Amino acid sequence: MFKQLFPTLLIPVILLGAGCSASSPVTVEPVVEKTAAEEPSEQEEVLFENGAYRLDAGQSFIAWNAQKRVGAKHNGKVNAQEGAFVVEQGHVIGGTVVADMGSIVDLDLTDEKLNATLVNHLKSDDFFAVETYPTAMLALSEVTALEGIEKATHRVTGDMTIKGTTNEISFPVQLTKNEEGIQITGTATLDRTLWNVRFGSDKFFDNLGDGLIEDEFTLTFDLTFVAIK
């Protein structure tokens, strides 16, 4: 198994909270059945050059979106600090990605004080406990070809670890060749409470009113891996 060859892969996870934040889930969005007219045409399978690849952090980003039950929505980014892919017989067989949880930023709040309050809350023990758990990670164990979903060529499955808790996730991605190497893009929907991020969740607290934060959030990533020569 690839997980035995590489450190745990991490595709960061971000949540929303603080005074005016929101949160997240772990389910991949359901596939909507399409009519024959809407069904995408079968695409030729892309084969990649065999070997090991490393994450190009400068050309990679991970974005998050979350919201409260009423009103506030927030979005931001977190840095992908390192990672690796392995290709055998033209196919990606696994990989790792590590996120620097201390790099969490919010991009929608223009008021500096409110922005800092939100970010500090996300880093606190209410959410990601960044001092104790400075990184998040996902170890990919399976990458399979996929048809029938727009802008998706593969489905990836792996173990995501956040705040010391590990859960398996699976979601569609697009794997493509570019001048640098391999690019992976896609969006997953996650449930933060599966990683013990409970602040503002009505699964654990009553009478939250406008302070209720959605458990689900979306994670959109755009990662580039370059061949190790």
Phi, psi and omega in degrees: 000143181300328182299338180277345184265335186230159176295164181303135181274140178229122172253105189314158178228137182226146187231172182236142179202241180033137177015305184230049184249184177217180186223200194213172179229179181239027182252142176278139182303138183297148178279127180269129180294141182243154175284169181302323182292330182271344185297126181295148180289150181296131183253148182292136182291136180266130177253139182253159179291132181298148176136189180258146181230148177242153179291133171264096185299329182291339180247020183232147175208159176229125182247149178232152176222134180208166181203162172277164177297323180239121171085253196308135171235148179221154177213154180191200182219164172218146183281137169270114190268330178197163180178174181206150174233152173233134179242128175230135180052037175083000184239142173289125182253350179170177180181174177222148175217134180241134180250140177272100185293339177288350182267006181305132175226154172254138184249355185258336182275117182273340177285118186300321181292314179295321179298312180296322179298315180297311182298317179297325178292318178298327181278347184282176180294341176298330182241265190261358175045057189299326179297323180276323183234080187289345179229159172238154183208154178224127178254113181283127181251341183208136176227114184237146178297147186222140176231156173095357177242127183300136178059031176223131179249339184216163169243130178251143178229140180188178180261120177258131180244124178222134180052037176077004180248138183242132175224148176278137176230159180212134182200157181280145178220167172247122177254123182223159174272142169222183184298330183276329183159251182239132177246136177238126180228149178168170180229134177237155175247127186237153176252108186300330185293340178291344178249026175063033173255094193253349186307128176073014181266132179283000172286338186235344183229144180258162173054045181281336180057226181290352180275359181291130180249133180299142178286330184270145173214161178253146179237119180245128184233150178219101188239139178243132178243132181248147182296139176270114184274000000 
